[in-house]
């Protein structure tokens, strides 16, 4: 029994030593976890890994860019000012016509008769007035009779001019020189044409124009004669055509606040350029001092304003910068950011103001794409 008691005593001592060793290891040593660390670990785990670029200054964007629709330098719809049966058609789609060239002939038989009758009445009124004036000089007619006949002559002249115009309107002519671009489907031999019917659309393609809308910051940098480049992929592929600003709107569109800028250029695509084609535009800007530039990928929409997230001391801060021009993947910043700020370019959809982040700087805002 004594031997068995010593064994139990020895076993109890070993168990006590093991527990003491475990307690000491949990309270110290280089591998232990302190109470403060236990509280900090969840906060570190919440940090979102994001990429950021450092905001830097660079050369201002050298072009104002936009898009528009190509138009002939002059375009016009020929509209009927008469009514009647179409007797002759003197044009076809794609044909070049000169200003004043006959396009269409409407039956003019009745209009001609009306004009001839008015001409006879005019001649009669002229003869009667001349005879009465001679009598008046001889004392054989009154001044009131002369005045009355002068009024009759004036009315006869007006009637003759009206009937003459109605007769001439039966011969419909081209208002400008250009190509026949479009024909109203109702125009055919023998059909009835009404007043106000559009007949053909004529486009002068000796040169071209395009209207572009720009903002108030950009319009102040432009002037008539500013050089530009126009790209029309459907006609000229990747080749760019030299153009220039020919007109600038004196006021903005009340609905959009944008200003109209008109470009003009000569055709240099071997006749392939057509009115109505889509075009991309670059207007060269004058040289300016360096400005802050950020990637367009850093912009997010918060309410009605564009915004960016910057990383500051491990947390996000939302900013609403005042933006300038855009070109490709770059945007000018006029106010709201400083050189050296870290602007986030990834993971923004998960963030809000004050979110904890762990940013990785992937370059500066000029070189990052």
C-alpha positions as CSV (number, residue, x, y, z in Angstrom):
1,X,0.0,0.0,0.0
2,X,2.9,2.3,0.8
3,X,4.4,1.6,-2.6
4,X,1.1,2.4,-4.3
5,X,0.8,5.7,-2.4
6,X,4.2,6.7,-3.6
7,X,3.3,6.0,-7.2
8,X,0.1,8.2,-6.9
9,X,2.1,10.9,-5.2
10,X,4.7,10.8,-8.0
11,X,2.0,10.9,-10.7
12,X,0.3,13.9,-9.1
13,X,3.5,15.8,-9.0
14,X,4.1,15.2,-12.7
15,X,0.5,16.3,-13.6
16,X,1.0,19.5,-11.5
17,X,4.3,20.2,-13.4
18,X,2.6,19.8,-16.8
19,X,-0.2,22.2,-15.9
20,X,2.3,24.7,-14.5
21,X,4.4,24.5,-17.8
22,X,1.2,25.1,-19.9
23,X,0.2,28.1,-17.8
24,X,3.6,29.7,-18.1
25,X,3.7,29.2,-21.9
26,X,0.3,30.8,-22.3
27,X,1.4,33.9,-20.4
28,X,4.8,34.7,-22.0
29,X,7.3,33.9,-24.7
30,X,7.8,35.2,-28.1
31,X,5.0,33.1,-29.6
32,X,2.3,34.2,-27.2
33,X,-0.7,36.4,-28.2
34,X,-1.4,39.5,-26.0
35,X,-4.8,40.7,-25.1
36,X,-4.3,43.8,-27.2
37,X,-3.5,41.7,-30.2
38,X,-6.7,39.7,-29.7
39,X,-8.7,43.0,-30.0
40,X,-6.8,44.3,-33.0
41,X,-7.0,41.3,-35.3
42,X,-10.6,41.7,-36.3
43,X,-10.0,45.3,-37.4
44,X,-7.1,44.3,-39.6
45,X,-9.1,41.5,-41.1
46,X,-11.8,44.1,-42.1
47,X,-9.4,46.1,-44.3
48,X,-10.2,45.9,-48.0
49,X,-7.2,45.3,-50.3
50,X,-7.3,48.0,-53.0
51,X,-5.1,49.5,-55.7
52,X,-4.3,53.2,-55.7
53,X,-2.4,55.6,-57.9
54,X,-0.6,58.8,-56.8
55,X,-2.1,62.0,-58.2
56,X,0.5,63.9,-60.3
57,X,0.6,66.9,-62.6
58,X,1.1,66.6,-66.3
59,X,0.7,68.3,-69.6
60,X,-3.0,69.3,-70.1
61,X,-5.0,67.1,-72.4
62,X,-4.0,68.4,-75.9
63,X,-7.3,67.7,-77.6
64,X,-11.0,68.5,-77.1
65,X,-12.7,65.3,-78.3
66,X,-16.2,64.6,-79.4
67,X,-18.5,63.0,-82.0
68,X,-21.0,64.2,-84.6
69,X,-22.7,63.6,-87.9
70,X,-21.1,64.7,-91.2
71,X,-23.2,67.1,-93.4
72,X,-22.6,68.6,-96.8
73,X,-21.5,72.2,-96.7
74,X,-24.9,73.0,-98.1
75,X,-28.1,70.9,-98.0
76,X,-31.6,71.7,-99.1
77,X,-34.9,70.1,-99.6
78,X,-36.7,71.1,-102.8
79,X,-40.3,71.8,-101.9
80,X,-43.2,72.2,-104.3
81,X,-45.0,75.6,-104.3
82,X,-47.7,74.4,-106.7
83,X,-50.1,71.5,-107.2
84,X,-51.0,69.4,-110.2
85,X,-50.1,66.4,-112.2
86,X,-46.4,65.5,-112.7
87,X,-45.6,65.5,-116.4
88,X,-41.8,65.2,-116.5
89,X,-39.0,64.1,-114.1
90,X,-35.5,65.3,-115.0
91,X,-33.4,63.8,-112.2
92,X,-32.2,60.5,-110.6
93,X,-30.7,59.5,-107.3
94,X,-27.0,60.3,-107.1
95,X,-27.1,62.7,-110.0
96,X,-25.2,66.0,-109.8
97,X,-27.4,69.0,-110.6
98,X,-26.6,72.6,-111.0
99,X,-28.4,75.5,-109.3
100,X,-31.5,76.4,-111.3
101,X,-31.5,73.1,-113.3
102,X,-35.1,71.8,-114.0
103,X,-35.9,68.8,-111.8
104,X,-39.7,68.4,-112.3
105,X,-42.4,69.7,-114.6
106,X,-46.0,69.9,-113.4
107,X,-48.9,70.4,-115.7
108,X,-49.0,74.2,-116.4
109,X,-51.7,74.5,-119.0
110,X,-54.3,76.2,-116.7
111,X,-51.7,78.3,-115.0
112,X,-50.5,79.5,-118.5
113,X,-54.0,80.6,-119.5
114,X,-54.5,82.5,-116.2
115,X,-51.2,84.3,-116.8
116,X,-52.1,85.2,-120.3
117,X,-55.4,86.6,-119.3
118,X,-53.8,88.7,-116.5
119,X,-51.2,90.0,-119.0
120,X,-54.0,91.1,-121.4
121,X,-55.7,92.9,-118.5
122,X,-52.5,94.6,-117.5
123,X,-51.9,95.8,-121.1
124,X,-55.5,97.1,-121.3
125,X,-55.1,98.9,-118.0
126,X,-51.8,100.5,-119.2
127,X,-53.3,101.7,-122.5
128,X,-56.4,103.1,-120.7
129,X,-54.3,105.0,-118.2
130,X,-52.0,106.5,-120.9
131,X,-55.0,107.7,-122.9
132,X,-56.7,109.3,-119.8
133,X,-53.4,111.0,-118.8
134,X,-53.2,112.6,-122.2
135,X,-56.8,113.8,-121.9
136,X,-56.0,115.1,-118.4
137,X,-53.1,117.2,-119.8
138,X,-55.5,118.7,-122.4
139,X,-58.2,119.3,-119.7
140,X,-60.5,116.6,-121.0
141,X,-60.3,114.3,-117.9
142,X,-60.3,114.8,-114.1
143,X,-57.5,114.1,-111.7
144,X,-59.7,111.5,-109.9
145,X,-60.2,109.6,-113.1
146,X,-56.4,109.4,-113.6
147,X,-55.9,108.3,-110.0
148,X,-58.6,105.6,-110.3
149,X,-57.0,104.2,-113.5
150,X,-53.6,104.2,-111.8
151,X,-55.0,102.0,-109.0
152,X,-56.5,99.7,-111.6
153,X,-53.1,99.4,-113.3
154,X,-51.4,98.7,-110.0
155,X,-53.9,95.9,-109.2
156,X,-53.5,94.5,-112.7
157,X,-49.7,94.4,-112.3
158,X,-50.0,92.5,-109.0
159,X,-52.4,90.0,-110.5
160,X,-50.1,89.4,-113.4
161,X,-47.1,88.9,-111.1
162,X,-49.1,86.3,-109.1
163,X,-50.3,84.4,-112.1
164,X,-46.8,84.5,-113.6
165,X,-45.2,83.1,-110.4
166,X,-47.9,80.3,-110.3
167,X,-47.0,79.5,-113.9
168,X,-43.3,79.4,-113.2
169,X,-43.7,77.4,-110.1
170,X,-44.9,74.5,-112.3
171,X,-41.3,74.2,-113.4
172,X,-39.5,73.1,-110.3
173,X,-35.7,73.9,-110.2
174,X,-32.8,73.0,-108.0
175,X,-32.1,75.7,-105.3
176,X,-28.4,74.8,-105.0
177,X,-25.8,72.8,-106.8
178,X,-25.1,69.3,-105.5
179,X,-26.0,65.6,-105.6
180,X,-29.5,64.2,-105.4
181,X,-29.3,62.4,-102.0
182,X,-33.0,61.4,-101.4
183,X,-36.3,61.4,-103.3
184,X,-39.7,61.5,-101.8
185,X,-41.4,58.1,-102.6
186,X,-44.6,59.9,-103.8
187,X,-42.8,61.5,-106.7
188,X,-43.6,59.7,-109.9
189,X,-44.8,60.4,-113.4
190,X,-48.6,61.0,-113.5
191,X,-49.0,61.4,-109.8
192,X,-50.6,64.4,-108.1
193,X,-48.3,66.7,-106.2
194,X,-49.5,69.1,-103.5
195,X,-48.1,72.4,-102.3
196,X,-45.5,71.8,-99.6
197,X,-44.5,68.3,-100.8
198,X,-40.8,67.7,-100.4
199,X,-39.4,66.4,-103.7
200,X,-35.7,65.8,-103.3
201,X,-32.9,66.4,-100.9
202,X,-29.8,67.9,-102.5
203,X,-26.4,67.8,-100.8
204,X,-23.4,69.9,-101.8
205,X,-20.4,67.7,-101.1
206,X,-17.7,70.0,-102.5
207,X,-16.8,70.3,-98.8
208,X,-18.2,69.1,-95.5
209,X,-19.2,70.4,-92.1
210,X,-20.0,69.0,-88.6
211,X,-21.5,70.4,-85.5
212,X,-20.1,69.6,-82.1
213,X,-21.3,70.4,-78.6
214,X,-18.6,71.5,-76.1
215,X,-18.7,72.6,-72.5
216,X,-18.1,76.2,-71.2
217,X,-14.5,75.4,-70.1
218,X,-13.6,74.1,-73.6
219,X,-15.4,76.8,-75.7
220,X,-13.2,79.5,-74.1
221,X,-10.1,77.9,-75.5
222,X,-11.3,77.7,-79.1
223,X,-11.4,80.3,-81.8
224,X,-12.3,80.3,-85.5
225,X,-9.5,78.7,-87.3
226,X,-8.5,76.3,-84.5
227,X,-7.0,73.2,-86.1
228,X,-8.8,69.9,-85.8
229,X,-8.8,66.3,-87.1
230,X,-11.9,64.4,-88.2
231,X,-12.1,60.6,-88.5
232,X,-14.9,59.0,-90.5
233,X,-14.4,55.2,-90.1
234,X,-17.1,54.2,-92.6
235,X,-15.5,56.2,-95.4
236,X,-11.8,56.7,-94.5
237,X,-11.0,53.9,-92.0
238,X,-8.4,55.0,-89.5
239,X,-7.1,57.9,-91.5
240,X,-7.7,61.3,-90.0
241,X,-8.8,64.3,-92.1
242,X,-7.5,67.8,-91.4
243,X,-10.3,70.3,-90.5
244,X,-10.7,73.6,-88.7
245,X,-13.2,75.4,-86.6
246,X,-15.4,77.6,-88.8
247,X,-17.9,79.0,-86.3
248,X,-18.5,79.1,-82.6
249,X,-21.9,79.7,-81.0
250,X,-22.3,83.0,-79.1
251,X,-24.5,81.4,-76.5
252,X,-25.3,78.0,-75.0
253,X,-28.2,75.7,-75.6
254,X,-30.7,76.4,-72.8
255,X,-31.5,72.7,-72.4
256,X,-28.0,71.3,-72.2
257,X,-25.7,74.3,-71.4
258,X,-23.4,73.2,-74.2
259,X,-22.0,75.5,-77.0
260,X,-22.1,74.6,-80.7
261,X,-18.8,74.5,-82.5
262,X,-18.8,74.0,-86.3
263,X,-16.0,72.3,-88.2
264,X,-15.3,72.4,-91.9
265,X,-13.1,70.5,-94.3
266,X,-12.6,69.5,-97.9
267,X,-13.3,65.9,-99.0
268,X,-10.1,63.9,-99.1
269,X,-11.6,60.4,-99.1
270,X,-11.9,60.0,-102.9
271,X,-15.6,60.7,-102.9
272,X,-16.5,58.0,-100.4
273,X,-17.6,60.5,-97.7
274,X,-21.3,60.9,-97.5
275,X,-23.7,63.2,-95.5
276,X,-25.1,61.4,-92.5
277,X,-21.9,59.4,-91.6
278,X,-20.7,59.3,-88.0
279,X,-17.4,61.0,-87.2
280,X,-15.0,61.4,-84.3
281,X,-13.4,64.8,-83.7
282,X,-10.2,66.1,-82.1
283,X,-9.8,69.8,-81.8
284,X,-6.2,70.9,-80.8
285,X,-6.1,73.1,-77.7
286,X,-3.6,75.9,-77.0
287,X,-0.7,75.2,-74.7
288,X,-1.4,75.5,-70.9
289,X,0.3,75.1,-67.6
290,X,0.5,71.5,-66.1
291,X,-2.6,70.3,-64.3
292,X,-3.6,67.4,-62.1
293,X,-4.6,64.4,-64.1
294,X,-6.4,61.2,-62.8
295,X,-7.5,58.0,-64.6
296,X,-11.2,58.0,-65.6
297,X,-11.3,54.5,-63.9
298,X,-11.1,56.2,-60.5
299,X,-14.4,58.0,-60.9
300,X,-17.5,56.8,-59.2
301,X,-21.0,58.3,-59.2
302,X,-22.4,59.4,-55.8
303,X,-25.7,61.1,-56.3
304,X,-25.6,63.6,-59.1
305,X,-21.8,64.2,-58.8
306,X,-18.7,62.3,-59.9
307,X,-16.5,61.4,-57.0
308,X,-13.3,59.6,-56.1
309,X,-12.0,57.7,-53.1
310,X,-8.6,58.6,-51.7
311,X,-6.7,56.5,-49.2
312,X,-5.6,58.4,-46.1
313,X,-4.2,56.8,-42.9
314,X,-5.7,53.4,-43.7
315,X,-9.2,54.7,-44.4
316,X,-11.1,56.1,-47.4
317,X,-12.1,59.7,-47.8
318,X,-14.6,60.6,-50.5
319,X,-13.9,63.7,-52.6
320,X,-16.0,65.5,-55.2
321,X,-13.4,67.1,-57.6
322,X,-14.1,69.7,-60.2
323,X,-13.3,68.0,-63.4
324,X,-11.9,69.5,-66.6
325,X,-11.5,67.9,-70.0
326,X,-11.4,64.2,-70.7
327,X,-9.4,62.4,-73.3
328,X,-9.2,58.6,-73.6
329,X,-8.6,57.2,-70.1
330,X,-7.5,60.5,-68.5
331,X,-9.4,63.3,-66.8
332,X,-8.2,66.8,-65.8
333,X,-8.8,67.9,-62.2
334,X,-9.3,71.6,-61.6
335,X,-10.2,71.5,-57.9
336,X,-10.7,69.1,-55.0
337,X,-7.5,67.0,-55.1
338,X,-3.8,67.7,-54.3
339,X,-0.6,66.4,-55.9
340,X,0.4,63.2,-54.0
341,X,-3.1,62.1,-53.0
342,X,-3.6,58.3,-53.4
343,X,-6.7,57.8,-55.6
344,X,-8.2,54.4,-55.6
345,X,-8.7,52.6,-58.9
346,X,-10.1,49.3,-57.7
347,X,-12.6,47.9,-55.2
348,X,-14.6,51.1,-55.0
349,X,-18.0,49.4,-55.2
350,X,-17.4,47.9,-51.7
351,X,-16.4,51.1,-50.0
352,X,-18.0,54.1,-48.3
353,X,-16.6,57.2,-46.6
354,X,-14.3,56.0,-43.8
355,X,-14.0,52.4,-44.9
356,X,-10.8,50.7,-43.7
357,X,-8.5,49.9,-46.6
358,X,-5.1,48.4,-47.3
359,X,-3.9,50.2,-50.5
360,X,-1.2,49.0,-52.8
361,X,0.3,51.9,-54.9
362,X,0.5,50.7,-58.5
363,X,2.0,53.8,-60.1
364,X,1.2,57.5,-60.7
365,X,-1.9,58.8,-62.3
366,X,-0.1,59.8,-65.6
367,X,1.4,56.4,-66.4
368,X,-1.3,54.1,-65.1
369,X,-3.7,52.7,-67.7
